[in-house]
Amino acid sequence: MVICGGGPAGMMCGYLLARAGVPVTVLEKHGDFLRDFRGDTIHPSTLELLNELGILEPFLARPHQEVRFAEGELGDERIRVADFTHLPTHCRFIAFMPQWEFLDFMAGQARTVPAFTLRMRTEALGVMREGDRVTGVEVRSPSGEERLHARLVIAADGRQSVLRDRMGLEVQDLGAPMDVLWFKLRLRPGESPAVLGRIARGQVLVRLYRGDYWQCALIIRKGTFPDVQRDGLDAFRNRVATLAHRDGAEEIESWNDVKLLTVKVDRLRRWSAPGILFIGDAAHAMSPIGGVGINLAIQDAVATANLLAGPLRSRSPSLAELDRIQRRRAFPTRATQALQLFIQDHAIDPVLAGKTVFTPWIVALAQRLPVLQRIPARVIGVGFRPEHVRVSLFSTA
Ligand SMILES: Cc1cc2nc3c(=O)[nH]c(=O)nc-3n(C[C@H](O)[C@H](O)[C@H](O)COP(=O)(O)OP(=O)(O)OC[C@H]3O[C@@H](n4cnc5c(N)ncnc54)[C@H](O)[C@@H]3O)c2cc1C
């Protein structure tokens, strides 16, 4: 079978299926995993899966940071939003690791499994069909164009999914009032390791601790990046410095240091058609709120391997079998997106509109009753309906 896309969903799904004895080829259009910043939060639910797979120890041997609390500043008030230290998981922290490092790790693990093949610089261009059934993909690689037949095509090609377009599937656009500008600031002496959000003067800045620097996200109104650029780099640096309580932001040397994430929240009405299944961002692009996109993509991958490894060993799964993935993962996807939309509409949108924002009563209460900080930690760190690895190694199956 063929998986299009070597992101978190594709790599995890490929690894699990190959481990279960299903011959898998993962196609990745890039030559390496070293790309722009694309988020690097590995949540406790994903760490739990790595533990179940027996690969947590080598994973944590790679450079990473461990963050146990999510904190914020509303105006001048410091608040703690989530406390991950009481989660019912092996690791009670979020691991921050660049996404390319995580993918490189997964590729290294997967390459030890004989049934796994990773083809880099190989781009899926479209699907092959017999009647209404997808029977493979057309690809372009350095050796030219070719057609790959497959029992099943899994589209894990991300939020700009080409295969989604080619299949003409209906997408529900749930809307997002914001875009995000990502950039780095150096860590200053005395600054503590935490996820830190700062809301002030109609602006939202989130800082993610990355050892010797902060990965920062400035939230802006949708479509206004050209206006920000028109105001000039100095104005941008000043804005950032004021929000981050610094005397400057000289480390932002040019607009090349600032990456735009066009925020999208959408989902497919149907995640499958005969011979093809969509998972991860290709099935549902998530808002960056909570930093859950990678982890949701991985949860889809685990559910897919759990439900399809059996049929895939001997035949093409039926459409009814493919639909089971959506039935299993639709609730966590919808629930997470609903929460993200609520926060977008009730917290972020009013701030961007310049309205005064007060600490929500529940957050204020959680400062006096810290046990309440465990609830958001659970939602962010573990999520709704966490998956567990149920597919065994082929040799012991
Ligand atoms: C700037 C930014 C910041 C983010 N921050 C966070 C964060 O902090 N935490 C978090 O959890 N999520 C974050 N996200 C979201 C997160 O990156 C995604 O939700 C997650 O990577 C989805 O995984 P995926 O495997 O479904 O898709 P992707 O990660 O998008 O992977 C798709 C892969 O398919 C490849 N591909 C695409 N088209 C083709 C093709 N035609 N043929 C072959 N290969 C193809 C791509 O090169 C890519 O490697 C962020 C995203 C961005 C852009």
The ligand as an SDF file (V2000), in Angstrom:
LIG
                    3D

 53 58  0  0  0  0  0  0  0  0999 V2000
    3.9040   27.3250   11.0850 C   0  0  0  0  0  0  0  0  0  0  0  0
    3.1870   26.1700   11.7000 C   0  0  0  0  0  0  0  0  0  0  0  0
    3.2020   25.9750   13.0560 C   0  0  0  0  0  0  0  0  0  0  0  0
    2.5380   24.9250   13.6410 C   0  0  0  0  0  0  0  0  0  0  0  0
    2.6200   24.7040   14.9840 N   0  0  0  0  0  0  0  0  0  0  0  0
    2.1420   23.5700   15.5350 C   0  0  0  0  0  0  0  0  0  0  0  0
    2.4080   23.2350   16.8940 C   0  0  0  0  0  0  0  0  0  0  0  0
    3.0720   23.9640   17.6280 O   0  0  0  0  0  0  0  0  0  0  0  0
    1.9310   22.0700   17.3750 N   0  0  0  0  0  0  0  0  0  0  0  0
    1.1870   21.2100   16.6010 C   0  0  0  0  0  0  0  0  0  0  0  0
    0.7700   20.1490   17.0910 O   0  0  0  0  0  0  0  0  0  0  0  0
    0.9160   21.5160   15.3110 N   0  0  0  0  0  0  0  0  0  0  0  0
    1.4050   22.6560   14.7560 C   0  0  0  0  0  0  0  0  0  0  0  0
    1.1810   22.9260   13.4350 N   0  0  0  0  0  0  0  0  0  0  0  0
    0.3520   22.0140   12.6630 C   0  0  0  0  0  0  0  0  0  0  0  0
    1.1010   20.7480   12.3550 C   0  0  0  0  0  0  0  0  0  0  0  0
    2.2960   21.0350   11.6710 O   0  0  0  0  0  0  0  0  0  0  0  0
    0.1940   19.8400   11.5470 C   0  0  0  0  0  0  0  0  0  0  0  0
   -1.0690   19.7240   12.1640 O   0  0  0  0  0  0  0  0  0  0  0  0
    0.7840   18.4540   11.4250 C   0  0  0  0  0  0  0  0  0  0  0  0
    2.0850   18.5210   10.9150 O   0  0  0  0  0  0  0  0  0  0  0  0
   -0.0990   17.5970   10.5490 C   0  0  0  0  0  0  0  0  0  0  0  0
    0.5640   16.4210   10.2090 O   0  0  0  0  0  0  0  0  0  0  0  0
    0.2540   15.6840    8.8400 P   0  0  0  0  0  0  0  0  0  0  0  0
    1.1840   14.5440    8.7810 O   0  0  0  0  0  0  0  0  0  0  0  0
   -1.1970   15.4420    8.7290 O   0  0  0  0  0  0  0  0  0  0  0  0
    0.5860   16.7660    7.7050 O   0  0  0  0  0  0  0  0  0  0  0  0
    1.9440   17.5330    7.3860 P   0  0  0  0  0  0  0  0  0  0  0  0
    2.7840   17.6980    8.5780 O   0  0  0  0  0  0  0  0  0  0  0  0
    1.5560   18.7520    6.6370 O   0  0  0  0  0  0  0  0  0  0  0  0
    2.7210   16.5330    6.4420 O   0  0  0  0  0  0  0  0  0  0  0  0
    2.3660   16.3590    5.0980 C   0  0  0  0  0  0  0  0  0  0  0  0
    3.5890   15.8560    4.3890 C   0  0  0  0  0  0  0  0  0  0  0  0
    3.2230   15.5040    3.0740 O   0  0  0  0  0  0  0  0  0  0  0  0
    4.1750   16.0190    2.1650 C   0  0  0  0  0  0  0  0  0  0  0  0
    3.4590   16.2030    0.9060 N   0  0  0  0  0  0  0  0  0  0  0  0
    2.5590   17.1610    0.6030 C   0  0  0  0  0  0  0  0  0  0  0  0
    2.0640   16.9740   -0.6140 N   0  0  0  0  0  0  0  0  0  0  0  0
    2.6540   15.8550   -1.0860 C   0  0  0  0  0  0  0  0  0  0  0  0
    2.5490   15.1400   -2.3100 C   0  0  0  0  0  0  0  0  0  0  0  0
    1.7150   15.5270   -3.2840 N   0  0  0  0  0  0  0  0  0  0  0  0
    3.3160   14.0270   -2.4960 N   0  0  0  0  0  0  0  0  0  0  0  0
    4.1630   13.6090   -1.5000 C   0  0  0  0  0  0  0  0  0  0  0  0
    4.3140   14.2600   -0.3370 N   0  0  0  0  0  0  0  0  0  0  0  0
    3.5510   15.3620   -0.1160 C   0  0  0  0  0  0  0  0  0  0  0  0
    4.6680   17.3020    2.7930 C   0  0  0  0  0  0  0  0  0  0  0  0
    5.9440   17.6710    2.3220 O   0  0  0  0  0  0  0  0  0  0  0  0
    4.6850   16.9220    4.2840 C   0  0  0  0  0  0  0  0  0  0  0  0
    5.9020   16.3630    4.6680 O   0  0  0  0  0  0  0  0  0  0  0  0
    1.8150   24.0090   12.8300 C   0  0  0  0  0  0  0  0  0  0  0  0
    1.7700   24.2070   11.4550 C   0  0  0  0  0  0  0  0  0  0  0  0
    2.4600   25.2610   10.8840 C   0  0  0  0  0  0  0  0  0  0  0  0
    2.4220   25.4140    9.3790 C   0  0  0  0  0  0  0  0  0  0  0  0
  1  2  1  0
  2  3  1  0
  2 52  2  0
  3  4  2  0
  4  5  1  0
  4 50  1  0
  5  6  2  0
  6  7  1  0
  6 13  1  0
  7  8  2  0
  7  9  1  0
  9 10  1  0
 10 11  2  0
 10 12  1  0
 12 13  2  0
 13 14  1  0
 14 15  1  0
 14 50  1  0
 15 16  1  0
 16 17  1  0
 16 18  1  0
 18 19  1  0
 18 20  1  0
 20 21  1  0
 20 22  1  0
 22 23  1  0
 23 24  1  0
 24 25  2  0
 24 26  1  0
 24 27  1  0
 27 28  1  0
 28 29  2  0
 28 30  1  0
 28 31  1  0
 31 32  1  0
 32 33  1  0
 33 34  1  0
 33 48  1  0
 34 35  1  0
 35 36  1  0
 35 46  1  0
 36 37  1  0
 36 45  1  0
 37 38  2  0
 38 39  1  0
 39 40  1  0
 39 45  2  0
 40 41  1  0
 40 42  2  0
 42 43  1  0
 43 44  2  0
 44 45  1  0
 46 47  1  0
 46 48  1  0
 48 49  1  0
 50 51  2  0
 51 52  1  0
 52 53  1  0
M  END
$$$$
